[in-house]
Amino acid sequence: MKIATYNINGINRRLPNLMAWLADAAPDVVCLQELKAGDRQFPATALADAGYGAVWRGESSWNGVAILARGSEPVLTRSELPGNPDDGQARYIEAAVNGVLVACLYAPNGNPRPGPKFTYKLAWMQRLLAHARTLWDTGLPVVLAGDYNIVPEPRDIYETSSYRDNALVQPESRALFAELLAQGWTDAIRKRHGDEVIYTFWDYMRNRWPRNAGLRLDHLLLSRTLARKLTAAGVDRDLRGEPGASDHVPVWIDLRD
């Protein structure tokens, strides 16, 4: 099974890019973030024509998450992150696909900091920690996939001082990601690539893609059961250079049956 996460940064604007990648890479499961489309604007018909069933939670102009499954229909299990019933932002969706529980998340950016957006980011991550613990304790095969908006370590960002005050690299943000790993989750990219420098995001500003001035923001965290089945993990880096590309690229894993 090939599972990918991809911050598409506007699904309708990037639909040709997405369709070309689906045809070429043929992932079995795809977690999409930053749809920037309401529920009725989601291109379900086009995706079905490409062979993918889908569940989604849209939000007009902002956020939005979806799970696609090749040749099947994902079984929706949750459409919001527990812990705050007043949080209306479309940042979390969960579904069962072929025996795997797939969680797709789009964590808050948190900028500017300090301020309410950074406070919200930290509180949202605390909620994710609590729910992740619940999922871990089930013993089920689970993947937590998405744009975490956290650069876990200094090696996950190009050498720069321009992000010094950015919410993505703050000690509080990194500590929360480390707490997730301490629960037992396996960072698939690090498991397969060790200390290799790998980026998943290049900002549109300041010529960052041609300079390879990237960040690693998109992660697939695996439960113990899935970590044992991991055979490969990678980043489809070249997509960032395509016309009309998202500023993120797909990150994927292969799991043996």
Secondary structure as the mmCIF struct_conf table of DSSP 4:
data_model
#
loop_
_struct_conf.conf_type_id
_struct_conf.id
_struct_conf.beg_label_comp_id
_struct_conf.beg_label_asym_id
_struct_conf.beg_label_seq_id
_struct_conf.end_label_comp_id
_struct_conf.end_label_asym_id
_struct_conf.end_label_seq_id
STRN STRN1 LYS A 2 ASN A 7
BEND BEND1 ASN A 9 GLY A 10
TURN_TY1_P TURN_TY1_P1 ILE A 11 ARG A 14
HELX_RH_AL_P HELX_RH_AL_P1 LEU A 15 ALA A 25
BEND BEND2 ASP A 28 ASP A 28
STRN STRN2 VAL A 29 GLN A 33
BEND BEND3 ALA A 37 ALA A 37
HELX_RH_3T_P HELX_RH_3T_P1 ASP A 39 GLN A 41
BEND BEND4 PHE A 42 PHE A 42
HELX_RH_AL_P HELX_RH_AL_P2 ALA A 44 ASP A 49
TURN_TY1_P TURN_TY1_P2 ALA A 50 GLY A 51
STRN STRN3 TYR A 52 ARG A 57
TURN_TY1_P TURN_TY1_P3 SER A 60 SER A 61
BEND BEND5 TRP A 62 TRP A 62
STRN STRN4 VAL A 65 ARG A 70
TURN_TY1_P TURN_TY1_P4 GLY A 71 GLY A 71
BEND BEND6 SER A 72 SER A 72
STRN STRN5 VAL A 75 ARG A 78
BEND BEND7 SER A 79 GLU A 80
TURN_TY1_P TURN_TY1_P5 PRO A 82 GLY A 83
TURN_TY1_P TURN_TY1_P6 PRO A 85 ASP A 86
STRN STRN6 TYR A 92 VAL A 97
TURN_TY1_P TURN_TY1_P7 ASN A 98 GLY A 99
STRN STRN7 VAL A 100 TYR A 106
BEND BEND8 PRO A 112 GLY A 115
HELX_RH_AL_P HELX_RH_AL_P3 PRO A 116 THR A 138
TURN_TY1_P TURN_TY1_P8 GLY A 139 GLY A 139
STRN STRN8 VAL A 142 ASP A 147
BEND BEND9 GLU A 153 GLU A 153
HELX_RH_3T_P HELX_RH_3T_P2 PRO A 154 ASP A 156
STRN STRN9 ILE A 157 ILE A 157
BEND BEND10 GLU A 159 GLU A 159
BEND BEND11 SER A 161 SER A 161
TURN_TY1_P TURN_TY1_P9 SER A 162 ASP A 165
HELX_RH_3T_P HELX_RH_3T_P3 ALA A 167 VAL A 169
HELX_RH_AL_P HELX_RH_AL_P4 PRO A 171 ALA A 182
TURN_TY1_P TURN_TY1_P10 GLN A 183 GLY A 184
STRN STRN10 THR A 186 ASP A 187
HELX_RH_AL_P HELX_RH_AL_P5 ALA A 188 HIS A 193
TURN_TY1_P TURN_TY1_P11 GLY A 194 ASP A 195
STRN STRN11 PHE A 201 PHE A 201
BEND BEND12 TYR A 204 TYR A 204
HELX_RH_3T_P HELX_RH_3T_P4 MET A 205 ASN A 207
TURN_TY1_P TURN_TY1_P12 ARG A 208 ASN A 212
STRN STRN12 LEU A 215 LEU A 215
STRN STRN13 ASP A 218 LEU A 222
HELX_RH_AL_P HELX_RH_AL_P6 ARG A 224 ALA A 227
TURN_TY1_P TURN_TY1_P13 ARG A 228 LYS A 229
STRN STRN14 LEU A 230 VAL A 235
HELX_RH_3T_P HELX_RH_3T_P5 ARG A 237 GLY A 241
BEND BEND13 GLU A 242 GLU A 242
TURN_TY1_P TURN_TY1_P14 PRO A 243 GLY A 244
BEND BEND14 ASP A 247 ASP A 247
STRN STRN15 HIS A 248 HIS A 248
STRN STRN16 VAL A 251 LEU A 255
#
